[in-house]
Amino acid sequence: MIKTEVTIAGVTFKNPVMEGSGTFGSGMEYSEFVDLNRLGAVVTKGVANVPWPGNPTPRVCEVYGGMLNAIGLQNPGIEVFCERDLPFLEQFDTRVIVNVCGRSVSDYVEVAERLSEEKRVDMLEINVSCPNVKEGAIAFGTDKACLENITKEIKAHTRKPVIMKLTPNVTDIAEMARAAESGGADAISLINTITGMKIDIERRRFALANKTGGMSGPAIKPIAVRMVYQASHAVKIPVIGMGGIATGEDAIEFMMAGATAVSVGMMNFVNPYATVECAYGIEDYLTRHGIEDINEIIGCVG
């Protein structure tokens, strides 16, 4: 029997497939299409200490090879999340990773402390890499000293394993990975979106009200694979890879580059079954190649 289990920071996942934060709600929104029990984990949309309204519209537009978004991490806040979303997830046999966002270190710490008491939460993913909010987020993720400091602060206030989500909008991704590791991160995830822009030439205006947005989709996959490879060779902690994954073959590529697990993001908007199809695709690949344990392929291209 093929073994698809992977372990990150002492947490075992039945398979390495999860979905990218912000593309799946908190699972409820996709549960009529996807058997959440089939996923290694559900990664929630970003959760802040207070409700966030997000950016003005329009906030999403298609581009060649993907999409731009400038949602601005809209969310109802930690209390609604704990009262509504976590009880819903209780019925499923999958891991739960909560994505945490904030505008200041104290914002992040407040949410981390609150979630520390929630048994249904297995891990925290700290979003220090969103390009669509003006305070916090990417500001922490592009300065290695800030990244190390915020990681230390969050680790000091939670008993949950901490994943730091890294931005690709930096000169040296390996340097940022090492900063997260130095701060005590249990794992890192990458890449978040790449800052981009689209102009509507007929209307002579920006396609997004925010002017810029985060680029995701198949067009960024080669960049993501390269960064996952570099980051995984720079640190000893596990890496969760993401960026343009659409199929099981894409996932295998990320794992060979060094990722222990993978997240499916933009493709959820195109194909609501993408995550489950990705999991089946991985199993098919392992079967075809006579590989009994998925862990054999992690970082195999060295």
C-alpha positions in Angstrom: 0.0 0.0 0.0 1.3 3.4 -0.9 2.2 5.7 2.0 1.1 9.3 1.4 1.5 10.6 4.9 3.9 13.5 5.6 4.9 15.1 8.9 5.6 18.7 9.6 6.6 19.9 13.1 5.2 16.8 14.7 1.9 17.1 12.9 1.1 14.2 10.5 -1.0 14.8 7.4 -2.8 11.9 5.6 -1.4 13.3 2.3 0.6 16.4 1.4 -2.3 18.3 -0.3 -3.9 21.4 1.2 -5.2 24.6 -0.3 -3.8 28.1 -0.4 -5.2 30.6 2.1 -7.7 33.0 0.7 -8.8 30.6 -2.1 -11.1 28.3 -0.1 -12.8 30.3 2.6 -12.5 28.1 5.7 -13.7 25.0 3.9 -17.4 25.6 4.3 -17.6 27.4 1.0 -16.2 24.4 -1.0 -17.6 21.5 1.1 -20.3 20.8 -1.5 -17.7 20.2 -4.1 -14.8 18.7 -2.1 -14.8 16.0 0.5 -12.7 17.8 3.0 -11.8 14.4 4.6 -9.8 13.8 1.4 -7.4 16.7 2.0 -4.2 16.6 4.2 -5.3 20.0 5.6 -7.7 22.9 5.3 -5.9 26.2 5.4 -8.3 29.0 6.4 -8.6 32.4 5.0 -6.6 35.0 6.9 -8.0 35.8 10.4 -7.3 39.1 12.1 -8.0 40.2 15.7 -10.8 42.4 14.5 -13.0 42.4 11.3 -11.3 43.7 8.2 -13.4 45.2 5.4 -10.7 44.6 2.7 -10.0 46.9 -0.3 -12.4 48.7 -2.5 -13.7 47.0 -5.7 -12.8 45.9 -8.3 -10.5 43.6 -6.5 -10.0 40.7 -8.9 -9.1 40.5 -12.6 -7.9 37.9 -15.0 -4.5 38.1 -16.7 -2.6 35.9 -19.1 -1.6 32.7 -17.2 -3.4 33.6 -14.0 -5.1 36.3 -12.1 -4.5 39.4 -10.0 -6.2 40.0 -6.7 -6.3 42.8 -4.2 -8.8 41.5 -1.7 -7.0 43.1 1.2 -7.5 40.2 3.6 -11.2 40.8 4.2 -12.3 38.7 7.1 -14.9 38.8 9.9 -12.3 38.6 12.8 -11.2 36.0 15.3 -14.4 35.8 17.4 -16.6 35.0 14.4 -14.1 32.6 13.1 -14.0 30.7 16.4 -17.7 30.7 16.9 -18.7 29.7 13.3 -15.8 28.2 11.3 -14.0 26.0 13.8 -17.2 24.2 14.9 -18.0 23.5 11.2 -14.5 21.9 10.8 -15.0 19.6 13.8 -16.9 17.2 11.6 -14.0 16.5 9.3 -11.0 14.2 9.6 -8.4 16.6 8.3 -5.8 18.9 9.8 -6.7 22.6 10.3 -4.2 25.3 9.6 -5.3 28.9 10.5 -3.8 31.7 8.5 -3.1 34.7 10.7 -2.9 38.3 9.5 -2.3 41.6 11.3 -1.2 45.2 11.0 1.2 45.1 13.9 3.1 42.6 16.0 0.6 42.9 18.8 -2.2 42.1 16.3 -0.6 38.9 15.3 0.2 38.0 18.9 -3.4 38.5 20.0 -4.7 36.1 17.4 -2.0 33.6 18.1 -2.8 33.6 21.8 -6.5 33.3 21.2 -6.0 30.3 18.8 -3.6 28.6 21.3 -6.6 27.5 23.3 -8.5 26.0 20.3 -8.1 22.2 20.2 -9.3 22.1 16.6 -6.4 24.2 15.4 -3.3 22.1 14.5 -1.0 24.8 13.2 -0.8 28.6 12.5 0.3 30.0 9.2 1.5 33.6 9.7 0.9 35.8 6.7 3.7 38.3 6.5 3.6 38.3 2.8 0.4 39.8 1.4 1.1 42.6 -1.0 -2.4 44.1 -0.8 -2.5 45.7 2.6 -0.7 49.0 3.4 0.3 48.2 7.0 1.9 45.0 8.4 1.9 41.9 6.3 4.4 42.3 3.5 6.3 44.9 5.5 7.3 42.2 8.0 8.1 39.8 5.2 10.6 41.8 3.2 12.9 42.8 6.1 14.9 39.9 7.5 15.3 41.5 11.0 11.5 42.2 11.2 10.7 38.7 10.0 12.9 37.1 12.6 11.5 39.4 15.3 7.9 38.8 14.6 8.5 35.1 14.4 10.1 35.1 17.8 7.2 37.1 19.3 4.6 34.8 17.9 6.4 31.7 19.0 6.6 33.1 22.6 2.8 33.4 22.7 1.5 30.2 21.3 1.9 26.5 21.8 0.8 25.7 18.2 3.4 25.0 15.5 4.1 28.1 13.5 4.5 28.3 9.7 5.8 31.6 8.3 4.4 32.4 4.9 7.1 34.1 2.8 6.8 36.6 0.0 8.6 36.2 -3.3 8.9 40.0 -3.6 12.4 39.9 -2.2 15.9 39.8 -3.6 17.1 36.7 -1.7 14.5 34.1 -0.7 17.1 31.9 1.1 18.0 34.8 3.3 14.4 35.3 4.4 13.9 31.6 4.9 16.9 31.6 7.3 15.5 34.6 9.1 12.3 32.7 9.8 14.2 29.7 10.9 16.3 31.8 13.2 13.2 33.3 14.8 12.0 29.8 15.7 9.6 29.0 12.9 8.6 25.3 12.7 8.1 25.5 9.0 7.8 28.0 6.1 5.4 28.2 3.2 6.0 29.9 -0.1 5.4 31.5 -2.4 2.7 34.1 -1.8 1.7 36.2 -4.8 3.9 38.3 -6.9 3.0 42.0 -7.2 1.6 42.9 -10.6 -0.6 45.4 -12.4 -3.1 45.5 -15.2 -4.4 48.5 -17.1 -7.7 48.6 -19.0 -6.6 50.3 -22.2 -10.2 50.9 -23.3 -11.2 52.7 -20.2 -7.7 54.1 -19.5 -7.7 53.1 -15.9 -6.3 50.5 -13.6 -8.1 47.2 -13.7 -7.9 47.0 -9.9 -9.0 49.8 -7.6 -5.8 49.1 -5.6 -3.8 49.7 -8.8 -1.5 46.7 -8.0 -2.5 43.2 -7.0 -1.0 39.8 -6.2 -0.3 37.7 -9.3 -1.1 33.9 -9.0 -1.7 31.0 -11.3 0.3 28.8 -13.7 2.5 31.6 -15.0 4.3 32.0 -11.7 5.0 28.2 -11.2 8.6 28.2 -12.5 9.5 31.0 -10.1 7.8 29.3 -7.2 9.6 26.0 -7.9 12.9 27.8 -8.0 12.2 29.6 -4.7 11.0 26.5 -3.0 14.2 24.7 -4.1 16.4 27.6 -2.8 14.5 27.9 0.5 14.5 24.2 1.2 18.3 24.1 0.7 18.8 27.1 3.0 17.0 25.7 6.1 16.4 22.5 8.0 12.7 23.1 8.8 10.0 21.8 6.4 8.8 23.8 3.4 5.2 23.9 2.1 5.3 24.8 -1.6 2.7 26.7 -3.6 2.4 28.9 -6.7 0.6 27.8 -9.8 -0.1 24.2 -8.8 -2.9 22.7 -10.9 -2.2 18.9 -11.1 -0.7 16.1 -9.2 2.3 16.4 -11.6 2.8 20.0 -10.5 2.7 18.9 -6.9 5.3 16.2 -7.5 7.6 18.8 -9.1 7.4 21.0 -6.0 8.1 18.0 -3.7 11.1 17.0 -5.8 12.4 20.6 -5.4 12.2 20.1 -1.6 8.6 20.7 -0.4 7.2 18.4 2.2 3.6 19.5 1.4 1.8 21.6 -1.3 -1.0 24.1 -1.5 -3.4 24.5 -4.4 -4.4 28.2 -4.8 -5.8 30.0 -7.8 -6.8 26.8 -9.5 -9.7 26.4 -6.9 -11.4 29.3 -8.8 -11.1 27.6 -12.1 -11.8 24.0 -11.0 -13.4 23.6 -7.5 -12.3 19.9 -7.6 -8.6 20.8 -8.1 -7.4 19.8 -4.6 -8.9 16.4 -4.6 -7.8 15.8 -8.2 -4.3 16.8 -7.2 -4.3 14.2 -4.4 -5.4 11.5 -6.7 -2.8 12.6 -9.3 0.0 12.2 -6.7 -1.2 8.7 -5.9 -1.3 7.8 -9.6 2.2 9.1 -10.1 3.5 7.0 -7.1 1.8 3.9 -8.4 3.1 4.3 -12.0 6.6 4.7 -10.7 6.5 2.0 -8.1 7.2 4.4 -5.2 5.8 3.1 -1.9 6.5 6.1 0.3 5.9 9.7 -0.9 8.7 10.9 1.5 11.2 9.2 -0.9 10.7 12.0 -3.5 11.0 15.0 -1.2 14.1 16.9 -2.4 15.2 14.0 -4.6 16.6 16.2 -7.3 19.1 17.7 -4.8 
